[in-house]
Amino acid sequence: MQTRRNFLKSGAAAAASGIVFCGCGSIHHASAQQPRQTLPVSVSGKRIKTIDIHSHCQFREAGALLGADAARLQLPPVNGASEAFIEIDKRLAVMDSQAIDMEVLSINPFWYDRERDLAGQIVKIQNEKLAELCASKPDRFAAFASLTLQAPDLAVQELETAVRKQGLKGAAIGGVVNGVEFSDPKFHPVWAKAEELGVPLFIHPQGIPELNKRLSGNGWLGNTIANPLETTIALSHLIFEGTLDRFPGLKVIAAHGGGYLASYADRSDHACLVGPKGCNPDIKLKKAPTEYLKQIYFDSLIFTPEAIRHLVAQVGASQIVLGSDYPYPWQMQPVDHIFACTTLSDDEKVNILGRTAAKLIGVTA
């Protein structure tokens, strides 16, 4: 891995050639850089509320239940991990610098492989702490609940409590639960409860351990490739197994632009025509697989205006919400990223920056 000095030298050389490498890891042509946005953000002279649907936190009280595993699971060796333990004044200062009015906080599930009672205790603490944090700054923070998804009956109770009593706005889930796909009927009660409550489920992948051997080596491929692949698999099962037909009112938000699905979605429409033996004739989808993408929401964490243009072309601007992955430094200026998208109309920018998310989580835009 190159040192910070070498990185800065390579960045200076790149800038001289017309390319700028920014700290978030994305690449932009210098001529495409936009003025930095500040709060309050306005579009066409009208003040708007910016909502980052994809931001993370951790609580030490939950980690204390894990003993020696706490540091490994709550503090992975990545940049920004320590900032997940929120110090409110510092987090608000970062949000201000990013022109973010509200963060919707979530905790990546690290408890799915724990036994029911321990996982339930972890989730209980996290949801209580999330509710407490949001109540302390209701104009700046909202949150997705944690769920003990390996015990669906308990997850249903947790979701009910989180939404009706704790004021949380839905739930954050992984991409698979101990090898069991979300399309498995055991999870139907959870999706039914989310549909009944009218709240979204935010899918955030955790990687694919089965591929660790092939993904070893340079490039952090266990995240770079495996995370978006896991989301792609999860969404594809929800579509092809008829889960989204069974729960047509279910609101799903997929992190990282939904993985690879939207980039090659049309292949899904042809698969069962070419290889019918790989498809279940008893499952009769109500529409073409690509049509289901128009009822899924996708965050904007895909780095470039061209990637946003393509995602809009595939799913529609109405299905995209703002996401940064903070405190992990994937996209440190998510609002500027949307303003840089010249293919978006002002109304589409307003929707992506906050109006769509406000409707999804039930807050004032």
ZIMOPE-V272529 format. One record per pair of residues at least 12 apart in sequence whose ideal C-beta (glycine too) atoms are under 6 Angstrom apart, sorted by the first residue. I is the first residue (numbers start at 0). J is the second residue. Records with the same first field share a line. If there is no record, write none. Layout:
# ZIMOPE-V272529
I=J, J
This chain:
# ZIMOPE-V272529
17=29
23=328, 329, 330, 331
25=302
33=335, 338, 339
36=98, 334, 335
37=98
38=95, 98
40=98
42=345, 348, 349
43=345
47=349, 352, 353
48=100, 353, 364
49=98, 99, 100, 334, 352, 353
50=101, 353, 356
51=99, 102, 321, 323
52=103, 298, 320, 322, 356
53=254, 298, 322, 324
54=102, 104, 325
55=83
56=83, 85, 104
57=73, 83, 84
58=125, 128
60=124
61=121, 124, 125
64=120, 121
72=109
78=328
79=326, 327, 328
82=326
83=326
98=334
101=139
102=140
103=141
104=142
105=143, 171, 201
106=125, 145
107=203
108=173
111=149, 176, 177
115=150
118=147
119=147, 153
122=145, 147, 157
125=145
126=144, 145, 161, 165
129=142
130=165, 166
141=168, 360
142=167
143=169, 170, 171, 201
144=161, 167, 170
146=170
148=172, 176
149=176, 177
151=185, 186, 188, 189
154=189
155=188, 189, 192
158=170, 192
162=196, 198
168=360
169=198, 199
170=200
171=201, 203
172=200, 202
173=205
174=202, 204, 229, 230, 233
180=236
181=233, 237
182=236, 237, 240, 242
190=246, 249
194=246, 248, 249
199=250, 252, 359
200=251
201=252
202=233, 253
203=254
204=226, 229, 230
206=221, 225, 226
207=225, 229
210=225
227=255, 258, 259
230=253, 258
231=258, 259, 260
234=260
238=288, 291
241=282
243=291
244=285
251=295
252=296
253=295, 297
254=298
255=300
256=297, 301, 310
257=297
261=310, 313, 314
264=289, 292, 313
267=288
268=287, 288, 289
292=314
293=314, 315
296=318, 320
297=318, 319
298=320, 322
299=319, 321, 322
300=322, 324, 330
304=339, 340
307=340
308=342
316=347, 350
319=351
320=355, 356
321=333, 351, 352
337=351, 352
